Amino acid sequence: MLHLDLPSADGFRTLAEARADVAVTIALPTTPLSQEAGAMRTAFANLAKEAVAQAATLDLARGRLAALEEHLHDLADDEEFWTLQATSLCVLATPDRLRAFRLANRLAPQTHVSDRFHMKPLLRALTFPHVGLVLALSENGVRLIEVFPEGAPLELKVPGLPRDAASSVGKASINDRSPSGRVHGSEGKKVRLTQYARAVDVALRPVLVGLKAPLFLAASEPLASIFHSLSTAEGLIPGVIAASPDRTPDAELATLTRAGLDAHYAAKLAAFRELHAARDADGRATTDVAATGRAAAFGAVDTLAVDIDEALPGTYDATTGAITHAAGPGADSYGIVDAIAGQVLATGGTVLGVRRADIPDGAHLAAVLRYRL
């Protein structure tokens, strides 16, 4: 299984707004294969050394650089930590604190040093978690399976989850009469299935709140439609996975779920591009960085898509929207687009971390505005 960490939306905004005399962001690809732990530690140590070198150019108070370096060295020396990894790692460190986030999506090696964290690596993980859930639901049983980008799926233990339809309603069969005696046959069976689906939904609620991943359903009719009609799961994807929940192995369900995740993400991106094109026609969309910076400063950006693989160095004034470009990365600058994204989040907007190919016109960013400026 993958060992994953992901901040909540509120936690992400808190990190985005954090300021320090020096803030380091390090991202690198990792692997859950424990035999690769040594190579991952070496790669991190090299990136940490680069970060410390950049931080040394800042005018820090006595002892602050040493404190930062100690945090980074402590993580590099934690052998157990490096044996429990996912697909990527994002480390956010200041002289006072270090946080490490193990992520399912693939990140390129990178180091950023400034007075704030570089949030794009985490932004991609929030936009597309790359982890999904599949609920295999039938009259004969139910199981919740967590699916990762690679490796074996994991069946999750859900307290209170019914064993099957009959036991969930205290019957040996779901084909008898309802408690009132009103219905029988296929109609009575539907009543029992509805009670069963509702019991499953109730058991899932506390688990799904904690996982916050898209939920796919593998079920046959009429149970599939019944569950969709009453489910309170916010992440439930419309439709069903075309597989028998009883006869399909978990590994095969995982493969089908990964395909469903790809289609779900593709649809999400297509919807954004379509909206951007429609708003562009009436002056409520842009791919210009300077224009987006000004719009963000006035709270005019509704949705922003940014390229997670690029850091455009410079500074951004969130009060006026003014942008100053830097000749290259350094401790006295930060990612301009990253800072604009933080301002959009602070003003209640939505930010999508995507690849350059998914942004209209292949730009650094694309914004849909709340109103024309």
NORCOR-V963060 format. One record per helix or strand of 2 or more residues. SS is the DSSP state (h for helix, s for strand). FROM is the first residue (numbers start at 1). TO is the last residue. Records with the same first field share a line. If there is no record, write none. Layout:
SS=FROM-TO + FROM-TO
This chain:
h=9-17 + 34-55 + 64-76 + 79-82 + 120-127 + 165-168 + 185-211 + 223-230 + 250-280 + 289-297 + 336-346 + 356-358 + 360-362
s=23-29 + 88-93 + 98-103 + 110-114 + 132-138 + 141-147 + 154-156 + 214-218 + 285-286 + 301-307 + 313-316 + 323-325 + 334-335 + 350-354 + 365-369
